[in-house]
Amino acid sequence: MKKTSLLKNYIIEDSILIMPGAHDALTAKIIEQSGFKALTIGGYSASASILGKPDLSFLSLTEMADCVRRIVDIVNIPVFADGDTGHGNVLNVRNTVKEIERTGAAGMFIEDQVFPKRCGHMLDKQVIDKPEMVAKIKAAVDARVDDDFVIMARTDALAVNGLEDAIERGNLFAEAGADLIFIEAPITTEQMYRITAQVNAPTLANNVEGGKTPLLSATELEEIGFNTVVFPVAATYAIAKVVGDLMSELVNTGTTADFCKHMVSFDEFNNLMGLDHLRSLERKYFQT
């Protein structure tokens, strides 16, 4: 089955789909080997990994597409990508969808923030008018080649205009053709229940550690009614913490000997990279 069809089926299954976030090929490989059915790549973590900068629209479409392509090439599970605001107007949205779909991703989302956008859990967000975003969704749906390529619409209107407007936008975006709806940054479980009850489409929950939304388990989110949950920054935060601790250890002691218990071993890492398989493949071409 196509990865696009797989992702679409996973979203509408009775059990909630969990998509951890990868910011590079290494984290994607670990996610797949851990047994997850799909993964996501967000602009927040990609901007940090590629540019060392926060999620403030510094990352270009070309840079994001290159990152997504490298991840898609290394895993066999569906990859769900971040299209930010579509990088411009409806024509730019069409181009963004075409570029992301060409990477081999199984789906993507666009959001209704005013460019330059920012992380959905940051302050001082602004959103575009509803008709403009509806037009962007229509352009995105029209631009995809594969009808199963998942288009998600994200709205940040809750923090700007309130929950009623966010829910209204979610339903308008679904009517425009979005397959999945994401209302960013609810601050209570009551708001989360209203989202799943009043949005007439599959919905996504976003677990950002330290963010504005209650950090609930996948089971709890499934009970609320969400179809999908992403953990887009967990791996990035964990790596930043561990590497920071490692550097503190090294600068203070001049050795990593006592930190090895927090690392994978040389052989474990080679196994993770699939070294034995590649060596075996290499030898095959020299056999007579």
C-alpha positions as CSV (number, residue, x, y, z in Angstrom):
1,M,0.0,0.0,0.0
2,K,1.2,3.5,-0.7
3,K,2.5,5.5,2.2
4,T,0.0,8.2,1.6
5,S,-2.8,5.6,1.8
6,L,-1.3,4.1,4.9
7,L,-1.2,7.4,6.7
8,K,-4.7,8.2,5.8
9,N,-5.9,4.8,7.1
10,Y,-3.9,5.2,10.3
11,I,-5.6,8.6,10.9
12,I,-9.1,7.2,10.7
13,E,-8.5,3.9,12.6
14,D,-10.2,3.6,16.0
15,S,-6.9,3.7,17.9
16,I,-5.0,7.0,18.0
17,L,-2.0,7.4,15.7
18,I,1.2,8.4,17.6
19,M,3.7,10.3,15.5
20,P,7.0,11.3,17.2
21,G,9.0,14.1,15.7
22,A,12.2,13.7,13.9
23,H,14.5,16.6,13.0
24,D,17.0,14.6,10.9
25,A,17.7,11.1,9.4
26,L,19.2,9.7,12.6
27,T,16.2,10.5,14.8
28,A,13.9,9.3,12.1
29,K,15.8,6.0,12.0
30,I,15.5,5.5,15.7
31,I,11.8,6.3,15.6
32,E,11.2,3.7,13.0
33,Q,13.3,1.1,14.7
34,S,11.3,1.7,17.9
35,G,8.2,0.5,16.2
36,F,6.2,3.6,15.4
37,K,3.9,3.5,12.4
38,A,4.6,7.1,11.2
39,L,6.6,10.1,12.1
40,T,6.4,13.9,11.7
41,I,9.0,16.6,10.9
42,G,8.2,20.1,12.2
43,G,9.7,23.5,11.4
44,Y,10.5,24.1,15.0
45,S,12.9,21.2,15.3
46,A,14.1,21.4,11.7
47,S,15.0,25.1,12.2
48,A,16.9,24.2,15.4
49,S,18.7,21.3,13.8
50,I,19.6,22.8,10.4
51,L,20.0,26.5,11.3
52,G,20.4,26.6,15.1
53,K,17.6,29.2,15.1
54,P,14.1,29.4,16.7
55,D,10.9,28.8,14.9
56,L,10.4,32.3,13.5
57,S,10.2,31.6,9.7
58,F,13.9,31.5,9.1
59,L,13.7,28.1,7.5
60,S,13.1,28.2,3.7
61,L,11.0,25.8,1.7
62,T,14.1,24.4,0.0
63,E,15.8,23.7,3.3
64,M,12.7,22.0,4.7
65,A,12.1,20.0,1.5
66,D,15.7,18.8,1.6
67,C,15.4,17.8,5.3
68,V,12.1,15.9,4.6
69,R,13.7,14.1,1.5
70,R,16.6,12.8,3.6
71,I,14.2,11.5,6.2
72,V,11.9,9.9,3.7
73,D,14.9,8.2,2.0
74,I,16.0,6.5,5.2
75,V,12.7,5.2,6.6
76,N,9.9,2.9,5.3
77,I,7.1,4.5,7.3
78,P,4.9,7.5,6.3
79,V,6.4,10.9,7.0
80,F,4.2,13.9,7.8
81,A,5.7,17.3,7.0
82,D,5.4,20.9,8.0
83,G,4.4,23.4,5.3
84,D,4.3,26.4,7.6
85,T,2.0,29.1,6.1
86,G,2.5,27.7,2.6
87,H,5.4,30.2,2.1
88,G,3.1,32.9,0.6
89,N,-0.2,33.2,-1.2
90,V,-2.3,30.6,-2.9
91,L,0.2,30.2,-5.7
92,N,3.0,29.7,-3.2
93,V,0.9,27.2,-1.4
94,R,0.5,25.2,-4.6
95,N,4.3,25.2,-5.1
96,T,4.8,24.2,-1.5
97,V,2.5,21.2,-1.8
98,K,4.2,20.1,-5.0
99,E,7.7,20.4,-3.5
100,I,6.8,18.5,-0.3
101,E,4.8,15.8,-2.2
102,R,7.9,15.3,-4.5
103,T,10.0,14.4,-1.4
104,G,7.9,11.3,-0.9
105,A,6.2,12.5,2.2
106,A,2.8,11.1,2.9
107,G,1.2,14.3,4.0
108,M,1.7,17.9,5.2
109,F,0.0,20.8,6.9
110,I,-0.3,24.5,6.4
111,E,-1.4,27.0,9.0
112,D,-3.3,30.3,9.1
113,Q,-0.7,32.5,10.9
114,V,0.4,35.7,9.4
115,F,3.9,35.4,7.9
116,P,6.5,35.5,9.5
117,K,4.9,32.9,11.7
118,R,6.1,31.6,15.1
119,C,5.8,28.5,17.2
120,G,2.2,28.0,18.1
121,H,3.0,28.1,21.9
122,M,4.7,31.5,21.6
123,L,3.1,34.8,22.3
124,D,1.9,37.6,19.9
125,K,0.6,35.4,17.1
126,Q,-1.6,36.8,14.3
127,V,-3.9,34.9,11.9
128,I,-5.0,35.7,8.4
129,D,-8.7,36.1,7.5
130,K,-10.8,33.0,7.1
131,P,-11.5,33.4,3.4
132,E,-7.8,33.7,2.7
133,M,-7.0,30.5,4.5
134,V,-10.0,28.6,2.9
135,A,-8.5,29.6,-0.5
136,K,-5.1,28.3,0.6
137,I,-6.6,24.9,1.6
138,K,-8.4,24.7,-1.7
139,A,-5.2,25.5,-3.5
140,A,-3.3,22.8,-1.5
141,V,-5.9,20.2,-2.2
142,D,-5.9,21.1,-5.9
143,A,-2.1,21.0,-6.2
144,R,-1.6,17.5,-4.8
145,V,-1.0,14.7,-7.4
146,D,-2.0,11.8,-5.1
147,D,-5.5,12.2,-3.7
148,D,-4.4,10.2,-0.6
149,F,-1.6,12.7,0.1
150,V,-2.9,14.0,3.5
151,I,-3.5,17.7,3.8
152,M,-4.0,19.0,7.3
153,A,-5.2,22.5,8.1
154,R,-3.8,24.1,11.3
155,T,-5.4,27.2,13.0
156,D,-3.8,29.3,15.6
157,A,-6.9,31.4,16.1
158,L,-7.7,30.1,19.6
159,A,-5.0,32.3,21.2
160,V,-6.0,35.2,19.0
161,N,-9.8,35.2,18.6
162,G,-10.9,32.5,21.0
163,L,-12.1,28.9,20.8
164,E,-15.4,29.6,18.9
165,D,-13.5,31.2,16.0
166,A,-10.9,28.4,16.0
167,I,-13.7,25.7,15.8
168,E,-15.5,27.7,13.1
169,R,-12.2,27.8,11.1
170,G,-11.6,24.1,11.6
171,N,-15.0,23.3,10.1
172,L,-14.5,25.7,7.2
173,F,-11.1,24.2,6.5
174,A,-12.6,20.7,6.5
175,E,-15.3,21.8,4.1
176,A,-12.6,23.2,1.9
177,G,-11.1,19.8,1.6
178,A,-8.6,19.4,4.5
179,D,-8.3,15.7,5.6
180,L,-7.2,16.5,9.2
181,I,-7.8,19.5,11.5
182,F,-5.3,20.9,14.0
183,I,-6.4,23.6,16.5
184,E,-3.2,24.7,18.1
185,A,-2.6,25.3,21.8
186,P,-5.8,24.6,23.7
187,I,-5.0,25.4,27.4
188,T,-7.6,23.1,29.1
189,T,-9.0,19.6,28.7
190,E,-12.4,21.2,28.5
191,Q,-11.3,23.0,25.4
192,M,-9.9,19.8,24.0
193,Y,-13.2,18.0,24.5
194,R,-15.0,20.8,22.6
195,I,-12.6,20.6,19.7
196,T,-13.1,16.9,19.1
197,A,-16.9,17.2,19.7
198,Q,-17.5,20.2,17.5
199,V,-15.0,19.9,14.6
200,N,-16.6,17.7,11.9
201,A,-13.4,16.0,10.8
202,P,-10.5,14.0,12.2
203,T,-8.4,16.0,14.7
204,L,-4.8,16.2,15.8
205,A,-3.4,16.9,19.2
206,N,0.0,18.4,19.7
207,N,2.1,17.4,22.7
208,V,4.8,20.1,23.3
209,E,6.7,19.5,26.5
210,G,6.5,22.8,28.5
211,G,4.0,24.3,26.1
212,K,0.5,25.7,26.8
213,T,-1.5,22.5,26.2
214,P,-1.9,19.9,29.0
215,L,0.5,17.1,28.4
216,L,-1.8,14.1,28.2
217,S,-1.0,10.5,27.3
218,A,-2.1,9.0,23.9
219,T,-4.7,6.9,25.7
220,E,-6.2,10.0,27.4
221,L,-6.2,11.9,24.1
222,E,-7.9,9.0,22.4
223,E,-10.6,9.0,25.0
224,I,-11.1,12.8,24.4
225,G,-11.6,12.0,20.8
226,F,-8.4,12.9,19.0
227,N,-7.4,10.7,16.0
228,T,-3.7,11.6,16.0
229,V,-1.1,12.9,18.4
230,V,2.3,14.3,17.6
231,F,5.3,14.7,19.9
232,P,7.2,17.0,17.5
233,V,10.0,18.4,19.8
234,A,10.6,15.6,22.4
235,A,13.6,14.1,20.6
236,T,15.1,17.5,20.0
237,Y,14.7,18.6,23.6
238,A,16.2,15.2,24.8
239,I,19.2,15.5,22.5
240,A,19.8,19.1,23.6
241,K,19.7,18.1,27.2
242,V,22.0,15.0,26.9
243,V,24.5,16.8,24.7
244,G,24.6,19.7,27.1
245,D,25.2,17.4,30.0
246,L,27.9,15.6,28.0
247,M,29.7,18.8,27.2
248,S,29.6,19.9,30.9
249,E,31.1,16.6,31.9
250,L,33.8,16.9,29.3
251,V,34.7,20.5,30.1
252,N,34.8,19.8,33.8
253,T,36.7,16.5,33.8
254,G,38.5,16.3,30.4
255,T,37.0,12.8,29.8
256,T,33.8,11.1,28.7
257,A,34.6,7.9,30.5
258,D,31.9,8.3,33.2
259,F,29.3,9.4,30.7
260,C,29.5,6.3,28.5
261,K,26.6,4.8,30.5
262,H,24.4,7.5,28.8
263,M,25.6,6.6,25.3
264,V,25.0,3.7,22.9
265,S,28.1,1.7,22.3
266,F,30.3,1.6,19.2
267,D,28.8,-1.7,18.1
268,E,25.2,-0.7,19.0
269,F,25.5,2.5,16.9
270,N,26.9,0.5,13.9
271,N,24.0,-1.9,14.2
272,L,21.6,1.1,14.3
273,M,23.1,2.4,11.1
274,G,22.8,-1.0,9.4
275,L,26.5,-1.4,8.8
276,D,26.5,-5.2,8.6
277,H,23.8,-5.2,5.9
278,L,25.8,-2.6,3.8
279,R,29.0,-4.5,4.2
280,S,27.3,-7.7,3.1
281,L,25.9,-5.8,0.1
282,E,29.3,-4.5,-0.7
283,R,30.9,-8.0,-0.7
284,K,28.2,-9.4,-3.0
285,Y,29.5,-7.3,-5.9
286,F,33.0,-8.9,-5.6
287,Q,31.7,-12.5,-5.6
288,T,32.6,-14.5,-8.7
